Every structure is written in structure tokens, then in C-alpha cells.
Amino acid sequence: MMSLVLERMSGVPSPARGEGTVVRAIATLCFALFFLSLPALDARAAMNIQEVRSKKGVTAWMVEDHSIPLIAIRFVFDGGTAQDPVGKEGLVNLMTGLFDEGAGDLDSEAFQQKLDDAGAEISFQAARDGTYGWMRMLSDHKDEAFGLLKLTVNSPRFDQAPIDRIRSQILSGILANERDPNTVAQQRWLRAIYGQHPYSRPDEGTKQSLATITAADIRAFHKANFARGGLHVAVVGDIDAATLSGKLDEVFGDLPQKQTLAPVEDVKLKLGQQLEVNYDLPQTSLQLAWPGVKPNARDFFAAALMNEILGGSTFTSRLFEEVREKRGLAYGVSSKLVDHEHSNALVVTTATRSDRAAETLSIVRKVVKDMAEKGPTEEELAATKKYLIGSFAINHLKSSDSIAATLVGLQRDNFAMDYIKNRAALIDAVSLEDVRTEARKLLSADPTVMIVGPPLNRY
């Protein structure tokens, strides 16, 4: 369920840095295995969320837990790849691949060695509406780790050699994707539903745009983007509020107060289209889009419950029952609410044998039409409420890192700090008529459909 709220966090992953030494690779593997072996925070601790405000006004949501020697911090600055200037698409994605390539007086190799010595991992990621950062560390080495994070946030080097290397890695991916039917189709899909809006552009950029991006461009965006006014922070683990307050000022306190970002307009999906991307494939992919709903809207939970019944649940949804169980037309079929800051959608996806694509598309449309006209049953709604309430902790509070990610997502979506405590009651309060009204509202529209495979009229 929370994945719906946090959908905007899913962006193009940051490009990997260059290959490290064998020793570093082994150390990183051992470090990862250590964290995977740690027990999850218990539900009681996960619910005890504190707001910590530093002397310089930096605010974080914190869950304190001293049962394991781990601290996880996640943060996001408003403004992601939608901020890429026209002609320099891929700038933000390239920037996020460079934060562990040197900072302050430390070049790439020296920074990585210090990171290993501190027993810490760090990563940055570009999403459409935010620039995300993440670090996890052993609490015994928090001073060294937070010191490195301070350098990364405030003084990234953006040296030319790493820029050229990371740019080359991204370019290799772009060239490979030019031969991938699904990637080509997805770019056409984005242009069709978003038009000229920044969401229609590839997060990783193009061959032409990447070539124009300079170190000065990256430094300018970093200065405009990394500011306290657009910052959201969550920290979970073996640290107390007083210590965290000092660390927040150490890492973020010297940043500018206000961001300098370009305005991005809201955009409505361009519906009612049918796109056929013709490739001679044995399997045809289908994608359909209807209007969505903002995660902090009053009718969000009605939409979430309806979506779960329609296609959100892997093995119990109506789409799965009709497409997979009754007819064996696909291995899987799903629907999800996709949230971005300036646009929202409900998207259904599946793939089937090309000679049965038209039949599968017809069944999907029929299931959606039935949901729009009649809505769910009382039994379906009751079962789905129970599932969404019961699965939340397992899916989103199972580790210190997942809790931190959840808290950052809630802040980005402007939820109150007591949201997790109140969530079950909010779900229970949704009536059958609420869900039926939401189904009519979202699913009565004529969707945009994309078909990737042989022409439908071939069969």
C-alpha cells in the first residue's frame, strides 16, 4: 500500500561509479550481508516517531532504536529530473552518479577508502520530482560517516575524469536501449501521455543532451537544488535526538536557505489514444492508463482500495482472476496508482502471446468497465481492507532503512507525523459507496493504450 504513496521515489537509478578494487568489493559485500542479517525494528519502536529540529532549523523525523548498532538516514531535496534544462536532459541523473566520486579534499579513490574505513554505504538517486540521498552506517563510526556525508552534500568535487567516466556509462546504457523494444516503446508512451511536459523526457538524457553537460552545469544545479528549504530527512536507528540535532546541522546546516528551481506545471494525462509499437515478437506487451489521484487527497484510500481489488493484489485481483486464472492469457497482470508531483495515473500492465493480444486487451477493458459501472462487492472490500491494514508493517516497516524510506515519502507527500498511527482508521472509514464513486470517477474515462508487438490485425 505505501508503495502507492511512495511511487514518486522510483526513478532511474543513479549510474554506478567505476569498478573498485577487489578488497573494496569484498568489504562492501560483507557489509551488505551484515545489514541483511540484522533483525527488523519491532512494530512498537517503528511507531514511535519523533520530530527533531536542529539549532539551524533543519527538521528530521526520527525513530530511535538502540537494539542494533545501525543508523540509516534518507533525505530528499525537492526538484529532480523534471528540472533538467531543455537540451541538457540527463543532468540531474549524471550529477547523482558523482557524489561518491570525491568530495572536499578527497578524490574518488580517497573518498571511497574513507567510506570503507568508516563502515558506511552511500547512494544518491535522481527521480522526477526529487534528488534522493541515502546512507547507512555503524553507529560506532557515526562521526566519521556523518563527516563524509557532510562533504558529499556540501562540497562534491565533480571532477572532469569521473564526469567523463559516468557519462560514458550512461551513454552505453542509452545505446543498448535503442535496440530494446520496451525502452523505445516506453519513451513513446511518455511523449504520448505527457506531451511536451518535462515528464515526457528520458531521465537519463539522450546522446545529444549528455554531450552538452559540463561540470559548470552540474555545479550550478547542485547549488540551486541543495538547500534547506526543499529538504526532507528521516533517520532511524542507534542515535538519540540530541546527537541527531547536532549531526543535522553538521551535514545540512550550512546549505542555502532557499532553492532556486524552475517552475513545473501540473499536467493532465492525454487519454483516449491507442499506440501500436510494432515489433515482430512472440509476446505482446499491453499498457493502459486512466486518471489517478494524489496520495494526500481525501479520496486516496477509496482509490487505493479500488485499485487493490482491480489489479493490485497479485493473486486475488479481478484482473488476475479473469486474465490468468480463467483463461491463462498471461503469467501476470497488475494495476497500480502512479504518483508524481504534477501528474497521477492508474496504470494496468500485462503481456501475452501475440496471437491472443486482442483477446487479452478486450478482457482487460471488460474487467475495468465492470469495476467502473458496479464497483466492488462488500466481501471484496472487507477482505482488501484487512489486507492493506495487516500488510503495512511487513512491507514498509521491516528494517531501519525501509522505515526511513517510508518516513521520507510521507514527508514528501505532506502527511502528518501521526499518519502511520491513524492509517488503519482511515482505511476502515472508507465505505462501499466511496469506493464505487471513485471507480466511476477514475475508470469511466477512455484510457490511453499502448500495444508493443506485432500489429493486432495480423491475427
N, C-alpha and C positions, 0 to 999 in steps of 0.2 A: 504494500500500500504506500509506504513512504517513498518508494521509488517513484511514484507518480509526483509527489511533492518535490522530489529532488531531481526530476528529469533534466532540468537545465544544467545539472552538473556533468552530464555526459557530453563530452566534447571530443574533438580529435586529440588523441593522446600526444603529450609532448614528445618530440623526436628524441631518440636515445642519444646519449653522448658517445664519444668514441670508445673503442674497446679498451678496457683497463688491463692491468696485469693479472696473471693467474692467481697470485696471492690475494689481490683485492677481490676477485671473483669468488674465491673460496670463502673469504671473510664475509662477503655480502650474503652468500648462500647460508652460511651458518647463522648469521644474524637473522635472516628471514625465518629459518627453521625454528629459532628460539622464540620468536614472536608468535609463530603459528602454534607453538606448544603451550602458550600461556592461557590460563583459564579466562573465560569471559567475566566481565563485571556482573555481579548479581543484579537482578531487576531493581531491588531496593536502592542500591547505590546509583544505578543509572537514572533513577527518577529524581535524585537529589541534585538539582541544577542550581548553581549559584551564578549571580552576575557579579563579575569583578571589574571594577573601574580603577584604572591607574591614575597617578597624580597628573599626568598629561592628558587625561580624558580618553584613553584607549579602553574600550569595553570588550570583555570576553565572557562567554558562557562557559562555566567550568563544572565538571563532575570530579570531585576529589575521591580518590581511592588509593589506599596505601597497601593493598594486598599483593600487588605485583610491582616490581621496580621499573615501571614503564611510564613514559609521558608521551601522549600523542597530541599534536597541535595541527589544526587545519584552519585555513583562513582563505578569504576570497576578497579581491578588490573588484568593485563594480567595473564593468567595461571589458569585454572580451573581443573576440574576432569580429564582431559587428562594428568595432571601432577601426578596423583596418582601413586606411585611406584608399580611395579609388586608385587603382594602378599599382598599389603595394599590398595586395591581398596576400595573406600569409605572414604578415609582420608579427602579429601577436604570437602565433604558433611558433615562429622561429625564435622569438625572444624567450619563450618558456623553456626552450631546449638549451638555453645558455646559462641558466642561473647556477648550475653546478659546474660550470666551466671556468671558474675563477672569480674571486671577489676580493676587494681591498688589495692588500699586498700579495695575495696568494694567486699564483697562476693555476691553470686547470689541474695539473698533476699535484701541486702542493695542497690545493683545496681538497681534492679527493683523499689525499693521505690524512689530512687533519680530520676529515669526516669519518674515516675508518677508525682513527685513533680515539675519537670521541664515542664510538659505538652508536652512530646515528645514521639514519637514512633520510634523504630529502628528495622531493619531487615537485615539479610545477606542471600545470596543465592549462591549456587555453580552451575555454568554452565560448559559446556565442556571446554570453552576457556577463562573463566574469573571468578573471585571471586567478586561478586557484593555486595555493601552495600547501604543502604537507610536510611534516617532519615527525619522526618518532625517534625516541632516544631512551637510553638507560638513565634512570633518574640520578644515579651516582655521578654521571658525567653531564648533567644538565647545564652546568656553567659553560663548559666548552661547546656543547651543542647549540645552546642559545646564542653564544658568541658568533658561531659560524652562520646561524640564521640571520643575525643582525647584519653581518657583512653581505650576505646574499640579498637581503631585502633593500639595504641602503646603498651598497657600493658594488654592484655587479660590474665586472670588467668589460664584458662584451668585446673581447679581443678579436682581431680580424681572423686569426687562424681558426679558432673554434667556430666563428660565424661561417667561414667558408666550408668547414667540415660538416656542420649540422645542416647548412643549406644544401650541400651535396647529398646528404642522406635523405632529406625531404624530397629533393628533386628525383632521386632514384625511385622513391615511392610513387611520385606523380607519374613518371614514365611507365612504371609497371601497371598502374591503374588505368592508363589509357587503353590497355588491352583487356581490361576486366569489364565484362558486360554490366555487372551490377553497379560498379562505380560510375560508369558512363551514364547508366540509367538514373542513378540517384542524383547526379548533377542536373540532368534534365528535369527530374521531379522537382527539385528545389527551385529551379527557374520558373517552372510552370505554376507552382502554388504561391510563390513569394514575389514573382515579377522582378522588379529592379531593386527590391529591398536588400539590405546587406545580408539577410539570412540566405539569400539565393547564391551567395558566393562561396567557393570552397574554402574552408578554414585553413587548409594547408597552402593556399595560393595556387598560382599557375607557374608554368615555366617562365613566362614573360615577367610576371609580377615579382617573383623571387629574385630575379636578376637585378631588379632596381632597388632592392632594400639595402640600405647602408647601415653602418654602425651608428651614425648620427641619427638615423630614423629610429633605431631601436632605443637609443638613449633618450630621445625626445618622448617616445611613448611611455617609457618607464617613468620618467619624471611626471608626465601628465596623469598616469594611471595609479601609481603607488602613492596614495595619500590617505590620511586617517579618515577623511570624510566618507570614503567609499569602502571602508574596511569592515569585515565581519570575521570574528575569531571564535574558535571553540577549542578548549583544552581539557583533556581527560587523563587522569592517572595520578601518579605519585608526586603530588605537589599541592601546597596549601595556597590559600587566597593571597596572603601577604607576599609570599615569594613570587607568585604569578604576577601580581601587580607590578613588582619591580621588573620582571622579565618583559612584560608588555611594553613598558617604557623603554627598556633597553633595545628591543627589536624594532618597535614601531613608533616610539615617541618622537623621533627626530624627523619623521616624514612631514611633508607639507600638510596643511590642514584640509585643503580642498583639491579635488580632482579637476582636471581640465579636459573634459570629454566632449566629443561631437554629439549633438542630439540625434537620437534614433527614434523614428516614428513607429507607432503601432501599425500592424499590417493585418488585414483580413485575408484568410486563405482564398485563393482563386479557385472556386469549386466548379463542378459541372463539366470538367474536361475528361477526355479519355486519351491517354498517351500510350502508343504502341511502340516499344523499342524492339525492333526486330533483330533477333539473332537465331541462328539455327541451333537450338539447344534441345536436349531431350526433356528438360524440365522448364516450366514456365513459372515465373515469379509474379505474384499479384500484390498490389499495394493500393489501398483505398483510404481516403481522408475525408473526415467530416469535421465540423467545428468542435472545438474543445472548450475548456473552462479554466479560469485561473485557479491555482491551488488555494488561494486565500479568499475566494468568492464564497458567498453564503450557500450557494448550491453545489459546492465542490463535492461534498460527501455523497449527495444524491447521484452526481455524475460518476463518482468513483465506484459506488455500489453497482450502478447500472453497467458500467464497463466491465467490472469483475464478472458479472453474470453473463454478459455478452461474449467476452473472449479473454478476460484477464486471467482466469483460473486455467491452468494448463490442462487439467484432465476432467474438469466438471463444467466447463462453459458450454453455452449453446452452440457456439461455432465449432468447438471441438466435437461435440456430440453429432452434429449434422454433417460436418465435412469429413472427420476422421472415423468416428466410431460406426456410423450408419453406412457410409459409402466408401471408406478407405481411399479418399481422394488425395490425402496429404498426410505426411508424417506429423505435421503440426500446423496450427492456425491460432493466431492470437490478436487481441486488440489491446491498445494502451493509450492512456492520456499523455500526450506530449506537451510539455510546458516550456515555453520560452518567455522572456520578459515582455516581448512585444507581440507575441502570437501564441495561439493554443490550438491543438488539434486532437481528434480521436482517430487513430490510425489502425487499420486492420492489415495484417500481412499473412501470406501463406505462399506455398509453392506446390505445384502438382505436375503430373505428366502432361506434356504439351497437348496431347490429343484429347485431354479432358479439362483443359483450362477454361473453355467457355462454360462447361457444366459447373465447375467449381465456382467461377465468378457468379453464376446465376444463383447458386445455393447461398453464397455469402450475402448477396443482395437480398435474398428472400428472408434470411435469418435477421438481418438488420431491419428490414421493413416490418417484420413481425414484432420486433422489440419496440420500434417506434410507435406502432399502432396500438399494441396491447400492454407493453411493459412487462415486467417480471411478475411471477406469482408470489404469494405470501411466503410459500415454502422456500423458494429460491432466495428471497430477500433475507429471511431469518437465518438461513444457513450461511449466506455470504457475510452478514453482519458478524456472526460468530467467528468466521474465519479471519476476517480483517482485524478484528479485535485481538484474537488469540495469536496471530502470526506476527504481530508487530515487533515484539521483543526479540523473537528468533531472527527475524530478517534485518532488524535495524539497531539492536542494542546488544549484539552478541560479542563485541570486543570493544576495547577502548577506541580503536580507530574508527569503527563503524558508528559509535556513539558521537564522536567528534564530527564525522561527516554529516550525520543526521542533524546535529545542532547547528552547523553552519547552514545547511539547507533551510532549516526553519527560520533562521535569521534573514536569509536572502528573500524568503517569501513573506516576510513581515508577520510571522506568527508570534504570539505572546510566549513567554518563557514557560507558562503552565500548560502549553498545548498538549504535551505528552500525557499529563495527568488527566486532562479533560477530553482526550481524543475518543475514548470508548463511549462516553456520554453523548458526544456529538454524533457519533455513528448511530447509536441507539435511537437518537431523537429523529432520525430520518424516517418518514412514513412511506408507505407503499405509493401513495399518490404523489409524493415528492419525486420518487424515482420515475414513475410513469410520466410525470410532467417533464422531467429532464430528458427522458428518452425521446419524447416528441420534439422537444426543443433542439436537441443536437442531431438526431438521426433522420429527421424529415427532410433535411437538405439533400440536394443532388450531389453526390460525392465526386471528387476527382479520383480517377482510376488510372493506374499505370500497369501495363502488361509487358513483361520482359521475356521474350521468347519468339518462336515462330509466329507469323500472322495468324490470328484466330480463324480467318476464313480459309486457311489451308485444310482444316479438318471438317 
